[in-house]
Amino acid sequence: MTMMVRDEADIIASTLDHHLTQGFEKIIVTDNGSVDGTREILEEYASQGAVDLRDDPVHRKQQTTVVTQMARDAKTVYDADWVVNADADEIWVAKNRGITVAQALSMTPKSIGAFLVPVVDMTGFAAESGMSFSRLRYRDLRPLPELWRVGLHAHSTPDAVHVGDSEITVWQGNHAVSIANAGDPPAHAGLEVLHFPWRSWKQYRTKVENAGRAYEANPDMTPSPNHHGMRDWRRLQSGTLFAWYLARHPSPEELDKGLALGWFVEEELSWLSSGSSPIDVPISENDATAASRALVAEAVAAGSNLTTDVSTLQRDLAQAREDARELGEALRALENAEMYARAELDRVRDRKIVRLVDTLSGRRH
């Protein structure tokens, strides 16, 4: 397994512990300049030989280059049969919980080369800080309109798994690799990823700020304005990210409704220990109220901007209609001029023919 991590102290120990019990022989981790204690935690695992620890403190969203090198080293240094390129907030499991990831991969023919693994976003109640899997034990299966309503663009994209290859390329986000897919794993050896993207307000704010500044520092990367990281970066800059963080977590009433509709499905996570993760700190009612007001203010501002945009579009449409009218008149004038020119040409031609006939007739006489 490879990981590129930055400021993941709340979950990194649990993530490493879980995947080591899943049969991964080595976890290659590149620390991207963490300042929250992540680096120190990784050093402990490296001292035990479980982690190949590396450093890349540059913050310019260079994930493709770094992960690709780790994935190649997985083959050249450790002779890996299979390589999983993961994030710190991902828990990889076999769909059949009775076997490990390593056992599932051992039953998967290497001839298929690479395959995609579905990623399930996990949610629950919001917290100021801390990390408890029991708090975030619900699969988020909300339909897209419900995600849009709370400021989310879509569910997470599947991750790619590939055979060990010294020339592999792993693309940004770990969602695609340069090896073609030549089939699917056996049904009894299927994998899935439980994804914990917004574990606490403290953690998520740091994650958004780190990503936003890294994108801005790399002129070679131009993510779409609709990219989830860029939308949240703008929200952080406008002071409304906390409100959106709260909005995307279900309230008790929304959770009950979602469970009844199948939008949320509870996952039994007793096998997944939070270990040394910090204890959850709830969000105060005053903070939640202030965030709600901020969200309303942003909605009002967005409505005002929308009204302005509509007015601008109406003016542009009126101008376009006027331009079309003038163009139509110009075209009609051009058609009339063309008709007049053809008529004049016909008259000139007729006169020349008459004169030619007269000349020829005179010569005969």
Residue frames as qw, qx, qy, qz and C-alpha x, y, z in Angstrom:
[[0.000, 0.890, 0.457, 0.000, 0.00, 0.00, 0.00],
 [0.389, 0.182, -0.031, 0.903, 1.14, 3.55, -0.69],
 [0.156, -0.867, -0.459, 0.115, -0.03, 6.75, 0.99],
 [0.309, 0.335, -0.066, 0.888, 0.79, 10.42, 0.62],
 [0.386, -0.720, -0.568, 0.102, -0.39, 12.17, 3.80],
 [0.198, 0.357, -0.178, 0.895, -0.46, 15.59, 5.37],
 [0.264, -0.192, 0.397, -0.858, -1.85, 16.55, 8.80],
 [0.724, -0.176, -0.508, -0.432, -3.82, 13.34, 9.45],
 [0.069, 0.311, -0.792, 0.520, -2.88, 12.81, 13.12],
 [0.615, -0.097, 0.349, -0.701, -6.49, 12.10, 14.09],
 [0.918, 0.179, 0.101, -0.340, -6.75, 8.97, 11.95],
 [0.477, 0.625, -0.613, -0.078, -3.34, 7.85, 10.66],
 [0.188, -0.347, 0.879, -0.267, -2.62, 5.36, 13.49],
 [0.698, 0.198, 0.545, -0.421, -6.01, 3.69, 13.09],
 [0.708, 0.608, -0.184, -0.308, -5.55, 3.55, 9.31],
 [0.280, 0.578, -0.766, 0.033, -2.11, 1.94, 9.57],
 [0.392, -0.189, 0.825, -0.361, -3.19, -0.53, 12.25],
 [0.775, 0.329, 0.323, -0.432, -6.17, -1.65, 10.20],
 [0.701, 0.614, -0.300, -0.206, -4.27, -2.19, 6.97],
 [0.060, 0.526, -0.838, 0.134, -1.44, -4.03, 8.65],
 [0.527, -0.008, 0.771, -0.357, -4.01, -6.50, 10.01],
 [0.752, 0.513, 0.127, -0.394, -5.41, -6.78, 6.46],
 [0.899, 0.039, 0.351, 0.260, -2.20, -8.43, 5.30],
 [0.432, 0.879, -0.147, 0.141, -0.31, -5.62, 3.60],
 [0.874, -0.083, -0.146, 0.456, 3.38, -6.57, 3.81],
 [0.415, -0.169, -0.057, 0.892, 4.64, -3.01, 3.58],
 [0.117, 0.907, 0.403, -0.028, 3.05, 0.46, 3.64],
 [0.488, 0.126, 0.093, 0.859, 5.09, 3.11, 1.84],
 [0.101, -0.891, -0.420, 0.141, 4.14, 6.52, 3.24],
 [0.403, 0.318, 0.028, 0.858, 5.31, 9.93, 2.05],
 [0.207, -0.729, -0.458, 0.465, 4.71, 12.69, 4.59],
 [0.333, 0.646, 0.308, 0.614, 3.87, 15.96, 2.84],
 [0.173, 0.359, -0.244, 0.884, 5.18, 18.35, 5.48],
 [0.518, -0.640, -0.544, -0.162, 2.75, 17.58, 8.31],
 [0.102, 0.449, -0.398, 0.793, 2.79, 19.90, 11.33],
 [0.653, -0.436, 0.005, -0.619, 0.11, 18.31, 13.53],
 [0.556, -0.418, 0.680, -0.233, 2.05, 15.30, 14.87],
 [0.923, 0.321, 0.008, -0.213, 1.44, 12.99, 11.90],
 [0.522, 0.641, -0.542, 0.151, 5.17, 12.80, 11.14],
 [0.216, -0.488, 0.734, -0.419, 5.98, 11.70, 14.70],
 [0.832, 0.011, 0.403, -0.382, 3.32, 8.95, 14.59],
 [0.836, 0.505, -0.197, -0.082, 4.72, 7.68, 11.29],
 [0.196, 0.664, -0.679, 0.243, 8.21, 7.56, 12.78],
 [0.582, -0.303, 0.652, -0.379, 6.99, 5.09, 15.42],
 [0.908, 0.273, 0.247, -0.198, 5.65, 2.72, 12.77],
 [0.595, 0.704, -0.383, 0.068, 8.81, 3.16, 10.67],
 [0.142, -0.622, 0.716, -0.285, 10.95, 2.23, 13.67],
 [0.730, -0.077, 0.617, -0.283, 9.02, -1.06, 13.88],
 [0.202, -0.191, 0.825, 0.493, 9.64, -1.79, 10.19],
 [0.398, 0.527, 0.737, -0.143, 5.97, -1.62, 9.23],
 [0.332, 0.911, 0.197, -0.147, 6.28, 1.63, 7.27],
 [0.613, 0.144, 0.212, 0.747, 8.74, 2.80, 4.63],
 [0.074, -0.885, -0.305, 0.345, 8.71, 6.48, 5.59],
 [0.499, 0.275, 0.265, 0.778, 9.62, 9.21, 3.12],
 [0.077, -0.700, -0.283, 0.651, 9.38, 13.00, 3.02],
 [0.292, 0.402, 0.440, 0.748, 8.25, 15.47, 0.40],
 [0.127, -0.542, -0.467, 0.687, 7.51, 18.82, 2.10],
 [0.017, 0.032, -0.367, -0.930, 6.60, 20.66, -1.14],
 [0.310, 0.494, 0.675, -0.452, 2.96, 21.77, -1.21],
 [0.246, 0.400, -0.366, -0.804, 2.06, 21.99, -4.89],
 [0.827, 0.232, 0.268, -0.436, -0.40, 19.11, -5.39],
 [0.306, 0.564, -0.727, -0.245, 2.33, 16.87, -6.85],
 [0.766, -0.151, 0.533, -0.328, 0.48, 13.69, -5.91],
 [0.884, 0.441, -0.067, -0.139, 0.79, 12.08, -9.33],
 [0.446, 0.661, -0.561, 0.220, 4.60, 12.23, -9.29],
 [0.260, -0.491, 0.706, -0.440, 5.01, 11.15, -5.66],
 [0.814, -0.020, 0.446, -0.371, 2.49, 8.30, -5.67],
 [0.828, 0.505, -0.219, -0.103, 3.73, 7.02, -9.02],
 [0.279, 0.614, -0.688, 0.270, 7.26, 6.72, -7.60],
 [0.479, -0.303, 0.689, -0.451, 6.02, 4.91, -4.50],
 [0.891, 0.220, 0.205, -0.341, 3.94, 2.54, -6.64],
 [0.694, 0.575, -0.432, 0.033, 6.95, 1.75, -8.83],
 [0.012, 0.540, -0.749, 0.385, 9.11, 1.16, -5.76],
 [0.776, -0.147, 0.412, -0.455, 6.48, -1.24, -4.45],
 [0.944, 0.322, -0.033, -0.058, 7.48, -3.48, -7.34],
 [0.583, 0.626, -0.424, 0.298, 11.20, -2.76, -7.70],
 [0.070, -0.550, 0.636, -0.537, 12.02, -2.66, -3.97],
 [0.515, -0.160, 0.671, -0.509, 9.43, -5.01, -2.45],
 [0.119, 0.048, -0.914, -0.385, 8.39, -7.14, -5.46],
 [0.455, 0.201, 0.504, -0.706, 4.69, -6.48, -4.79],
 [0.215, 0.291, 0.888, 0.285, 2.13, -8.66, -6.54],
 [0.022, -0.787, -0.536, -0.305, -0.63, -6.10, -6.00],
 [0.266, -0.015, -0.231, 0.936, -0.44, -2.40, -5.10],
 [0.125, -0.810, -0.571, -0.047, -3.15, -0.31, -3.44],
 [0.256, 0.237, -0.086, 0.933, -2.66, 3.47, -3.60],
 [0.326, -0.687, -0.647, 0.040, -4.71, 4.80, -0.69],
 [0.045, -0.673, 0.118, -0.729, -5.43, 7.99, 1.24],
 [0.101, 0.152, -0.751, 0.635, -5.17, 8.31, 5.01],
 [0.492, 0.037, 0.351, -0.795, -8.95, 8.69, 5.33],
 [0.752, 0.164, -0.439, -0.462, -9.67, 5.41, 3.53],
 [0.545, -0.280, 0.753, -0.241, -10.32, 2.02, 5.13],
 [0.531, 0.297, -0.661, -0.440, -9.93, -0.82, 2.61],
 [0.573, -0.119, 0.721, -0.372, -11.88, -4.01, 3.31],
 [0.063, -0.055, -0.918, -0.387, -13.09, -7.14, 1.57],
 [0.552, -0.221, -0.214, -0.775, -16.83, -7.13, 0.92],
 [0.849, -0.267, -0.453, -0.045, -16.80, -10.52, 2.59],
 [0.254, -0.818, 0.357, -0.373, -15.69, -9.38, 6.04],
 [0.932, -0.308, 0.193, -0.015, -14.61, -12.94, 6.81],
 [0.834, 0.170, 0.101, 0.515, -11.45, -12.54, 4.73],
 [0.317, -0.667, 0.072, 0.670, -8.69, -9.93, 4.59],
 [0.422, 0.817, -0.149, -0.364, -7.82, -7.65, 1.70],
 [0.044, -0.567, 0.789, 0.231, -4.66, -9.67, 1.11],
 [0.454, 0.097, 0.884, -0.046, -6.67, -12.91, 0.92],
 [0.549, 0.694, 0.341, -0.316, -9.11, -11.30, -1.53],
 [0.288, 0.804, -0.408, -0.322, -6.26, -10.15, -3.75],
 [0.262, -0.361, 0.885, 0.133, -4.63, -13.58, -3.61],
 [0.516, 0.354, 0.776, -0.075, -7.83, -14.95, -5.19],
 [0.416, 0.828, 0.087, -0.366, -7.77, -12.30, -7.94],
 [0.831, 0.265, 0.266, 0.411, -6.00, -13.25, -11.20],
 [0.315, -0.591, 0.171, 0.723, -3.04, -10.95, -11.86],
 [0.358, 0.225, 0.655, 0.626, -3.91, -11.19, -15.56],
 [0.078, 0.850, 0.514, 0.084, -6.68, -8.60, -15.13],
 [0.457, 0.416, -0.013, 0.786, -3.95, -6.00, -14.58],
 [0.004, -0.014, 0.340, -0.940, -5.94, -3.29, -12.80],
 [0.223, -0.565, -0.746, -0.274, -9.48, -2.80, -11.57],
 [0.168, -0.482, 0.091, -0.855, -11.65, -0.21, -9.84],
 [0.316, -0.302, -0.816, 0.378, -12.89, -0.47, -6.27],
 [0.203, -0.763, -0.398, -0.468, -16.05, 1.38, -5.16],
 [0.237, 0.099, -0.468, 0.846, -15.61, 4.09, -2.52],
 [0.349, -0.694, -0.605, -0.175, -18.40, 4.61, 0.04],
 [0.032, 0.500, -0.263, 0.824, -18.49, 7.94, 1.86],
 [0.463, -0.426, -0.729, 0.268, -19.20, 7.57, 5.58],
 [0.107, -0.529, 0.034, -0.841, -21.03, 10.15, 7.63],
 [0.462, -0.474, -0.693, 0.287, -22.70, 10.74, 10.96],
 [0.223, -0.937, -0.262, 0.065, -22.92, 13.60, 13.43],
 [0.389, 0.748, -0.204, 0.497, -20.58, 16.58, 13.24],
 [0.715, -0.564, -0.195, 0.364, -17.94, 17.35, 15.87],
 [0.033, -0.975, 0.200, 0.089, -15.63, 20.24, 16.70],
 [0.196, 0.638, -0.744, 0.004, -12.64, 17.87, 16.88],
 [0.590, -0.217, 0.740, -0.242, -11.82, 14.22, 17.53],
 [0.496, 0.293, -0.677, -0.458, -12.26, 11.01, 15.59],
 [0.505, -0.053, 0.784, -0.357, -14.66, 8.23, 16.48],
 [0.150, 0.011, -0.838, -0.525, -15.70, 5.61, 13.94],
 [0.002, -0.454, -0.865, 0.211, -18.83, 4.94, 15.98],
 [0.149, 0.627, 0.222, -0.732, -19.92, 8.54, 15.32],
 [0.344, 0.544, -0.415, -0.643, -19.37, 8.18, 11.56],
 [0.371, -0.072, 0.926, 0.024, -20.87, 4.75, 11.01],
 [0.589, 0.564, 0.459, -0.352, -23.45, 5.52, 8.31],
 [0.442, 0.133, 0.616, 0.639, -23.00, 4.86, 4.60],
 [0.215, 0.565, 0.086, -0.792, -23.98, 8.01, 2.74],
 [0.318, 0.230, 0.822, 0.412, -26.17, 6.84, -0.17],
 [0.237, 0.667, 0.330, -0.625, -28.16, 10.04, -0.60],
 [0.596, 0.601, 0.445, 0.293, -29.38, 10.75, -4.16],
 [0.475, 0.197, 0.102, 0.852, -27.56, 13.51, -6.01],
 [0.129, -0.733, -0.250, -0.619, -30.25, 16.21, -5.47],
 [0.668, -0.723, -0.172, 0.031, -29.84, 15.71, -1.72],
 [0.719, -0.180, 0.028, 0.671, -26.07, 16.05, -2.02],
 [0.266, 0.488, 0.218, 0.803, -26.43, 19.24, -4.08],
 [0.369, -0.817, -0.301, -0.325, -28.74, 20.66, -1.43],
 [0.663, -0.721, 0.026, 0.200, -25.96, 20.46, 1.17],
 [0.052, 0.909, -0.366, -0.192, -23.19, 21.73, -1.08],
 [0.562, -0.296, 0.732, 0.246, -21.77, 18.40, -2.28],
 [0.370, 0.483, -0.476, -0.635, -21.16, 17.74, -5.98],
 [0.824, 0.146, -0.472, -0.278, -21.21, 13.92, -6.08],
 [0.896, -0.408, 0.177, 0.004, -20.25, 10.75, -4.29],
 [0.310, -0.678, 0.593, 0.304, -16.59, 9.74, -4.28],
 [0.672, 0.534, -0.428, -0.282, -15.00, 8.26, -7.40],
 [0.989, -0.136, 0.014, 0.053, -13.78, 4.62, -7.35],
 [0.256, -0.773, 0.553, 0.176, -10.09, 3.92, -6.64],
 [0.788, 0.458, -0.392, -0.124, -7.79, 1.84, -8.82],
 [0.727, -0.461, 0.505, 0.064, -5.84, -1.27, -7.74],
 [0.656, 0.648, -0.360, -0.147, -3.08, -2.62, -9.98],
 [0.960, -0.064, -0.064, 0.265, -0.52, -5.38, -10.24],
 [0.478, -0.690, 0.235, 0.490, 3.05, -4.51, -9.30],
 [0.672, 0.621, 0.221, 0.337, 4.72, -2.74, -12.22],
 [0.559, -0.364, 0.020, 0.744, 8.03, -0.89, -12.37],
 [0.163, 0.115, 0.354, 0.914, 6.68, 1.50, -15.04],
 [0.074, -0.691, -0.719, 0.019, 3.22, 2.21, -13.60],
 [0.026, 0.241, -0.031, 0.970, 1.76, 5.73, -13.63],
 [0.148, -0.579, -0.754, 0.272, -0.85, 6.66, -11.03],
 [0.068, 0.575, 0.279, 0.766, -2.96, 9.69, -11.87],
 [0.101, -0.257, 0.363, -0.890, -4.01, 12.45, -9.46],
 [0.665, -0.200, 0.137, -0.707, -6.48, 11.15, -6.90],
 [0.250, -0.218, 0.940, -0.076, -5.56, 7.44, -7.28],
 [0.688, 0.345, 0.368, -0.521, -8.64, 6.91, -9.48],
 [0.833, 0.545, -0.036, -0.087, -6.81, 5.72, -12.60],
 [0.547, -0.530, 0.548, 0.346, -3.55, 4.02, -13.58],
 [0.294, 0.596, -0.529, -0.527, -1.68, 3.37, -16.80],
 [0.106, -0.069, 0.986, 0.112, -2.38, -0.39, -16.79],
 [0.516, -0.084, -0.414, -0.745, -5.50, -1.42, -18.68],
 [0.608, -0.095, 0.605, -0.506, -8.30, -3.34, -17.02],
 [0.369, 0.208, -0.810, -0.406, -8.74, -6.83, -18.46],
 [0.545, -0.310, -0.764, -0.152, -11.51, -8.17, -16.24],
 [0.481, -0.643, 0.116, -0.585, -13.12, -8.08, -12.81],
 [0.076, -0.329, 0.867, -0.368, -12.14, -9.82, -9.56],
 [0.330, -0.276, -0.895, -0.119, -14.19, -12.89, -8.61],
 [0.429, -0.651, -0.257, -0.571, -17.42, -11.97, -6.83],
 [0.798, -0.527, -0.273, 0.107, -16.23, -13.67, -3.64],
 [0.659, -0.162, -0.080, 0.730, -13.04, -11.56, -3.67],
 [0.127, 0.807, 0.268, 0.511, -14.60, -8.12, -4.10],
 [0.422, -0.179, -0.351, 0.816, -13.20, -5.08, -2.27],
 [0.038, -0.872, -0.349, -0.341, -14.62, -1.76, -1.14],
 [0.367, 0.174, -0.314, 0.858, -13.35, 1.41, 0.52],
 [0.293, -0.818, -0.482, 0.111, -14.96, 3.12, 3.51],
 [0.379, 0.429, 0.003, 0.820, -14.10, 6.81, 3.14],
 [0.365, -0.741, -0.441, 0.349, -14.09, 9.28, 6.07],
 [0.440, 0.512, 0.145, 0.724, -13.57, 12.67, 4.35],
 [0.127, -0.626, 0.114, -0.761, -14.95, 15.10, 6.97],
 [0.590, -0.212, -0.728, 0.279, -14.23, 13.69, 10.40],
 [0.307, -0.690, -0.414, 0.508, -14.33, 16.91, 12.43],
 [0.211, 0.969, 0.128, 0.026, -14.49, 20.63, 11.78],
 [0.348, -0.800, 0.400, 0.279, -10.89, 21.11, 12.94],
 [0.605, -0.117, 0.685, 0.389, -9.60, 18.39, 10.64],
 [0.514, 0.617, 0.546, 0.240, -11.69, 19.40, 7.64],
 [0.065, 0.988, 0.000, -0.141, -10.83, 23.09, 7.85],
 [0.393, -0.638, 0.554, 0.364, -7.13, 22.21, 7.83],
 [0.603, 0.159, 0.714, 0.318, -7.63, 19.83, 4.90],
 [0.394, 0.828, 0.387, 0.096, -9.45, 22.44, 2.79],
 [0.075, -0.956, 0.201, 0.201, -6.90, 25.14, 3.55],
 [0.524, -0.416, 0.643, 0.372, -3.98, 22.83, 2.76],
 [0.573, 0.368, 0.665, 0.307, -5.51, 21.76, -0.56],
 [0.262, 0.929, 0.262, -0.013, -6.54, 25.27, -1.59],
 [0.177, -0.881, 0.343, 0.274, -3.13, 26.78, -0.95],
 [0.570, -0.218, 0.701, 0.369, -1.40, 23.88, -2.71],
 [0.528, 0.607, 0.550, 0.222, -3.54, 24.33, -5.83],
 [0.116, 0.990, 0.039, -0.072, -2.81, 28.07, -5.83],
 [0.372, -0.726, 0.491, 0.304, 0.92, 27.36, -5.50],
 [0.528, -0.031, 0.752, 0.393, 0.96, 25.12, -8.58],
 [0.342, 0.546, -0.133, -0.753, 0.39, 27.12, -11.79],
 [0.161, 0.206, -0.863, -0.432, 0.54, 23.92, -13.84],
 [0.018, -0.354, -0.931, 0.084, -2.71, 22.63, -12.32],
 [0.281, -0.059, -0.096, -0.953, -6.02, 24.22, -13.28],
 [0.073, 0.288, 0.936, -0.189, -8.79, 22.32, -11.46],
 [0.125, -0.564, -0.595, -0.559, -12.36, 23.00, -12.49],
 [0.202, -0.355, 0.259, -0.875, -14.12, 25.73, -10.47],
 [0.801, -0.272, -0.139, -0.515, -16.65, 23.00, -9.66],
 [0.600, 0.162, -0.724, 0.299, -13.96, 20.75, -8.17],
 [0.619, -0.661, -0.421, -0.047, -15.10, 19.94, -4.61],
 [0.638, -0.310, -0.206, 0.674, -11.84, 21.17, -3.11],
 [0.208, 0.205, 0.146, 0.945, -12.00, 24.51, -4.92],
 [0.367, -0.639, -0.419, -0.530, -15.64, 25.10, -3.96],
 [0.679, -0.627, -0.335, 0.183, -14.83, 24.48, -0.29],
 [0.541, -0.072, -0.059, 0.836, -11.70, 26.63, -0.56],
 [0.039, -0.452, -0.239, -0.859, -13.89, 29.54, -1.72],
 [0.577, -0.659, -0.404, -0.263, -16.28, 28.84, 1.16],
 [0.693, -0.393, -0.273, 0.540, -13.41, 28.91, 3.63],
 [0.334, 0.124, 0.062, 0.932, -12.25, 32.24, 2.22],
 [0.254, -0.503, -0.305, -0.768, -15.77, 33.69, 2.47],
 [0.182, -0.242, 0.626, -0.718, -16.22, 32.47, 6.06],
 [0.764, -0.030, 0.026, -0.644, -19.06, 30.03, 5.33],
 [0.507, 0.258, -0.820, -0.069, -17.26, 26.67, 5.23],
 [0.096, -0.061, 0.835, -0.538, -18.21, 25.83, 8.84],
 [0.610, 0.219, 0.255, -0.718, -21.88, 26.22, 7.94],
 [0.731, 0.349, -0.447, -0.379, -21.50, 23.90, 4.96],
 [0.230, 0.266, -0.906, 0.237, -19.55, 21.41, 7.09],
 [0.346, 0.074, 0.696, -0.625, -22.52, 21.25, 9.46],
 [0.659, 0.321, -0.029, -0.679, -25.07, 21.11, 6.64],
 [0.606, 0.332, -0.672, -0.266, -23.60, 18.00, 5.05],
 [0.110, 0.049, -0.930, 0.347, -23.94, 16.04, 8.32],
 [0.412, -0.479, -0.628, -0.453, -27.47, 14.79, 9.01],
 [0.363, -0.383, 0.397, -0.751, -29.39, 16.09, 11.99],
 [0.289, -0.002, 0.912, -0.291, -31.10, 13.42, 14.15],
 [0.614, 0.477, 0.361, -0.515, -34.34, 14.06, 12.25],
 [0.525, 0.635, -0.423, -0.376, -32.62, 13.86, 8.86],
 [0.014, 0.359, -0.933, 0.015, -30.83, 10.68, 9.90],
 [0.480, 0.192, 0.768, -0.378, -34.12, 8.99, 10.89],
 [0.633, 0.616, 0.079, -0.463, -35.68, 10.03, 7.58],
 [0.355, 0.637, -0.637, -0.250, -32.63, 8.91, 5.61],
 [0.216, -0.205, 0.945, -0.133, -32.50, 5.53, 7.34],
 [0.594, 0.369, 0.588, -0.407, -36.16, 4.95, 6.48],
 [0.606, 0.713, -0.066, -0.345, -35.58, 5.91, 2.83],
 [0.928, 0.083, 0.189, 0.312, -32.34, 3.94, 2.49],
 [0.321, 0.893, -0.159, 0.272, -30.28, 7.11, 2.04],
 [0.119, -0.662, 0.667, -0.321, -28.22, 6.16, 5.09],
 [0.918, -0.076, -0.379, -0.089, -27.25, 2.59, 5.95],
 [0.500, -0.755, 0.395, -0.155, -25.66, 1.81, 9.30],
 [0.698, 0.413, -0.569, 0.136, -22.36, -0.04, 9.12],
 [0.834, -0.550, -0.018, 0.038, -21.27, -2.26, 11.99],
 [0.435, 0.739, -0.378, 0.349, -17.78, -0.92, 12.79],
 [0.727, -0.652, 0.194, -0.093, -16.95, -2.66, 16.07],
 [0.917, 0.041, 0.128, 0.375, -14.04, -4.37, 14.28],
 [0.456, 0.604, -0.004, 0.654, -12.54, -0.97, 13.46],
 [0.541, -0.621, -0.340, 0.454, -10.86, 0.63, 16.47],
 [0.131, 0.964, 0.012, 0.230, -10.27, 4.36, 16.81],
 [0.777, 0.073, -0.293, 0.552, -7.20, 3.43, 18.82],
 [0.430, -0.365, -0.246, 0.789, -5.29, 6.48, 20.01],
 [0.105, 0.548, 0.395, 0.730, -7.47, 8.92, 18.06],
 [0.028, -0.088, 0.370, -0.925, -8.55, 12.06, 19.96],
 [0.090, 0.470, 0.821, -0.311, -11.88, 12.00, 21.78],
 [0.086, 0.611, 0.538, 0.574, -14.80, 13.70, 20.04],
 [0.079, -0.313, -0.347, 0.880, -15.59, 17.26, 21.13],
 [0.245, 0.678, 0.689, 0.075, -19.16, 18.29, 20.29],
 [0.174, 0.365, 0.210, 0.890, -20.00, 21.55, 18.54],
 [0.006, 0.321, 0.544, -0.775, -21.58, 24.17, 20.80],
 [0.246, 0.712, 0.657, -0.027, -25.10, 25.36, 20.14],
 [0.005, 0.861, 0.002, -0.508, -23.87, 28.96, 19.81],
 [0.191, -0.414, 0.658, 0.599, -21.38, 27.99, 17.11],
 [0.272, 0.321, 0.866, 0.270, -24.01, 26.02, 15.24],
 [0.162, 0.836, 0.461, -0.251, -26.44, 28.95, 15.38],
 [0.057, -0.764, 0.266, 0.585, -23.81, 31.36, 14.10],
 [0.247, -0.158, 0.809, 0.510, -22.96, 28.96, 11.28],
 [0.278, 0.575, 0.767, 0.052, -26.62, 28.68, 10.31],
 [0.109, 0.891, 0.166, -0.409, -26.83, 32.45, 10.07],
 [0.157, -0.565, 0.554, 0.591, -23.72, 32.50, 7.91],
 [0.296, 0.156, 0.875, 0.350, -25.25, 29.91, 5.60],
 [0.223, 0.783, 0.564, -0.138, -28.46, 31.93, 5.30],
 [0.020, -0.834, 0.137, 0.535, -26.44, 35.06, 4.58],
 [0.217, -0.305, 0.739, 0.560, -24.56, 33.26, 1.82],
 [0.290, 0.445, 0.831, 0.166, -27.83, 31.96, 0.37],
 [0.145, 0.880, 0.312, -0.327, -29.26, 35.49, 0.36],
 [0.101, -0.695, 0.419, 0.575, -26.09, 36.79, -1.30],
 [0.288, -0.015, 0.857, 0.427, -26.24, 34.00, -3.86],
 [0.269, 0.680, 0.682, -0.035, -29.88, 34.88, -4.55],
 [0.054, 0.884, 0.008, -0.465, -28.91, 38.52, -5.00],
 [0.187, -0.463, 0.664, 0.557, -26.13, 37.52, -7.37],
 [0.331, 0.291, 0.865, 0.238, -28.55, 35.29, -9.24],
 [0.232, 0.837, 0.428, -0.250, -30.99, 38.20, -9.62],
 [0.030, -0.785, 0.318, 0.531, -28.16, 40.33, -10.96],
 [0.282, -0.185, 0.832, 0.440, -27.13, 37.56, -13.33],
 [0.343, 0.551, 0.759, 0.046, -30.70, 37.17, -14.59],
 [0.158, 0.897, 0.147, -0.387, -30.98, 40.92, -15.20],
 [0.131, -0.608, 0.574, 0.532, -27.70, 40.85, -17.11],
 [0.326, 0.101, 0.889, 0.307, -28.91, 37.91, -19.18],
 [0.307, 0.744, 0.572, -0.157, -32.17, 39.71, -19.94],
 [0.083, 0.860, -0.159, -0.477, -30.26, 42.77, -21.13],
 [0.219, -0.377, 0.772, 0.463, -27.96, 40.59, -23.21],
 [0.372, 0.373, 0.842, 0.117, -30.99, 38.82, -24.72],
 [0.264, 0.862, 0.308, -0.305, -32.66, 42.14, -25.58],
 [0.017, -0.750, 0.438, 0.495, -29.44, 43.34, -27.22],
 [0.323, -0.107, 0.877, 0.339, -29.10, 40.07, -29.10],
 [0.389, 0.617, 0.682, -0.047, -32.65, 40.44, -30.41],
 [0.179, 0.903, -0.002, -0.390, -31.91, 44.00, -31.54],
 [0.168, -0.546, 0.682, 0.456, -28.72, 42.82, -33.20],
 [0.400, 0.194, 0.876, 0.188, -30.66, 40.05, -34.91],
 [0.356, 0.797, 0.433, -0.225, -33.25, 42.53, -36.15],
 [0.083, 0.848, -0.298, -0.430, -30.56, 44.81, -37.57],
 [0.290, -0.301, 0.835, 0.358, -28.81, 41.84, -39.12],
 [0.453, 0.460, 0.763, 0.008, -32.08, 40.73, -40.71],
 [0.299, 0.893, 0.144, -0.306, -32.59, 44.18, -42.22],
 [0.083, -0.699, 0.573, 0.421, -29.02, 44.18, -43.51],
 [0.400, -0.014, 0.884, 0.240, -29.54, 40.76, -45.08],
 [0.437, 0.687, 0.572, -0.100, -32.74, 41.88, -46.75],
 [0.157, 0.899, -0.152, -0.378, -30.98, 44.99, -48.07],
 [0.241, -0.469, 0.762, 0.375, -28.19, 42.80, -49.37],
 [0.466, 0.300, 0.826, 0.109, -30.68, 40.50, -51.08],
 [0.360, 0.852, 0.303, -0.229, -32.39, 43.51, -52.69],
 [0.001, 0.807, -0.428, -0.408, -29.04, 44.86, -53.84],
 [0.370, -0.192, 0.858, 0.300, -28.16, 41.48, -55.30],
 [0.472, 0.566, 0.676, -0.015, -31.47, 41.31, -57.16],
 [0.238, 0.919, 0.017, -0.314, -30.96, 44.84, -58.52],
 [0.168, -0.632, 0.642, 0.400, -27.40, 43.99, -59.61],
 [0.455, 0.104, 0.858, 0.215, -28.63, 40.86, -61.43],
 [0.418, 0.767, 0.468, -0.133, -31.34, 42.86, -63.18],
 [0.092, 0.890, -0.256, -0.365, -28.81, 45.47, -64.27],
 [0.325, -0.383, 0.794, 0.343, -26.47, 42.75, -65.48],
 [0.505, 0.402, 0.760, 0.080, -29.29, 41.18, -67.48],
 [0.333, 0.892, 0.203, -0.230, -30.10, 44.54, -69.07],
 [0.070, -0.767, 0.510, 0.382, -26.48, 45.20, -69.98],
 [0.428, -0.111, 0.859, 0.258, -26.14, 41.71, -71.41],
 [0.491, 0.623, 0.607, -0.052, -29.34, 42.14, -73.46],
 [0.231, 0.917, -0.067, -0.317, -28.12, 45.47, -74.87],
 [0.201, -0.573, 0.706, 0.365, -24.77, 43.92, -75.84],
 [0.493, 0.186, 0.837, 0.147, -26.56, 41.04, -77.56],
 [0.425, 0.807, 0.371, -0.176, -28.78, 43.48, -79.52],
 [0.084, 0.870, -0.336, -0.351, -25.76, 45.52, -80.61],
 [0.355, -0.332, 0.822, 0.297, -23.91, 42.38, -81.62],
 [0.521, 0.453, 0.723, 0.033, -26.89, 41.17, -83.68],
 [0.322, 0.905, 0.113, -0.253, -27.18, 44.56, -85.35],
 [0.111, -0.725, 0.569, 0.373, -23.49, 44.56, -86.19],
 [0.425, -0.067, 0.872, 0.233, -23.62, 41.09, -87.66],
 [0.487, 0.660, 0.565, -0.094, -26.74, 41.96, -89.65],
 [0.190, 0.908, -0.140, -0.347, -25.02, 45.06, -91.12],
 [0.244, -0.512, 0.739, 0.363, -22.05, 42.97, -92.20],
 [0.521, 0.267, 0.802, 0.117, -24.30, 40.57, -94.11],
 [0.408, 0.847, 0.318, -0.117, -25.82, 43.48, -96.06]]
